[in-house]
Amino acid sequence: MPPRIHRAPLALASDGSVIANVHHVTGATDIALLIIEAVKRGTVFIGVVVPKKHRAIIAEAIDDAATEAASVVLAKK
């Protein structure tokens, strides 16, 4: 199965960054050209979409981490 360009216009990173999909800016559909264009624009994030069968595991881990973070903050007076 050949790689495809994801059509989501934005992604949100856990560090608070908002990542724009270069495809939406350039309209390019060739992955190599998109990478070249992205590099020209600054910091690049390259990733893959997590399969649906693994999303529940990630959601549970994020929920656990958020619960721990909230308890640390709320425990401080």
C-alpha positions as a printed NumPy array, in Angstrom:
array([[ 0.   ,  0.   ,  0.   ],
       [ 1.616,  3.283, -1.049],
       [ 1.834,  6.122,  1.479],
       [-0.873,  8.756,  1.294],
       [-1.121, 12.367,  2.358],
       [-3.321, 12.85 ,  5.409],
       [-5.946, 15.53 ,  4.764],
       [-6.3  , 16.897,  8.311],
       [-5.38 , 20.588,  8.203],
       [-3.948, 20.731, 11.741],
       [-2.456, 18.575, 14.465],
       [-2.02 , 19.509, 18.121],
       [ 1.17 , 18.497, 19.905],
       [ 1.462, 17.709, 23.575],
       [ 3.938, 20.576, 23.991],
       [ 1.253, 23.05 , 22.916],
       [ 2.451, 23.394, 19.324],
       [-0.092, 23.583, 16.529],
       [ 1.198, 21.862, 13.403],
       [-0.197, 22.874, 10.014],
       [-0.423, 20.372,  7.188],
       [ 1.792, 21.711,  4.377],
       [-0.457, 19.974,  1.845],
       [-3.149, 22.539,  2.662],
       [-0.734, 25.394,  2.022],
       [ 0.872, 24.147, -1.193],
       [-1.666, 21.728, -2.609],
       [ 1.201, 19.361, -3.431],
       [ 0.459, 15.653, -3.271],
       [ 3.955, 14.249, -3.765],
       [ 5.423, 13.339, -0.379],
       [ 9.002, 14.237, -1.35 ],
       [ 7.895, 17.684, -2.547],
       [ 5.875, 18.219,  0.621],
       [ 8.895, 17.413,  2.775],
       [11.07 , 19.848,  0.792],
       [ 8.434, 22.572,  1.161],
       [ 7.976, 21.835,  4.878],
       [11.722, 22.082,  5.537],
       [11.744, 25.527,  3.891],
       [ 9.052, 26.687,  6.328],
       [10.713, 25.665,  9.596],
       [10.555, 22.864, 12.132],
       [ 9.193, 19.637, 10.663],
       [ 7.232, 16.887, 12.398],
       [ 7.011, 13.588, 10.543],
       [ 4.678, 10.983, 11.942],
       [ 2.196,  8.285, 11.151],
       [-1.46 ,  7.913, 12.05 ],
       [-1.942,  5.437, 14.89 ],
       [-4.149,  2.511, 13.839],
       [-7.645,  2.541, 15.33 ],
       [-6.936, -0.677, 17.234],
       [-4.236,  1.129, 19.256],
       [-6.036,  4.418, 19.918],
       [-7.755,  3.135, 23.068],
       [-4.36 ,  2.297, 24.581],
       [-3.104,  5.822, 23.872],
       [-6.313,  7.426, 25.157],
       [-6.037,  5.451, 28.413],
       [-2.38 ,  6.44 , 28.851],
       [-3.211, 10.115, 28.226],
       [-6.091,  9.918, 30.698],
       [-3.806,  8.37 , 33.332],
       [-1.18 , 11.073, 32.771],
       [-3.778, 13.855, 32.953],
       [-5.174, 12.399, 36.18 ],
       [-1.697, 12.299, 37.697],
       [-0.924, 15.86 , 36.586],
       [-4.214, 17.138, 38.002],
       [-3.625, 15.406, 41.329],
       [-0.145, 16.938, 41.604],
       [-1.453, 20.437, 40.883],
       [-4.53 , 20.136, 43.092],
       [-2.519, 18.722, 45.99 ],
       [-0.43 , 21.903, 46.149],
       [-1.796, 24.614, 48.416]])
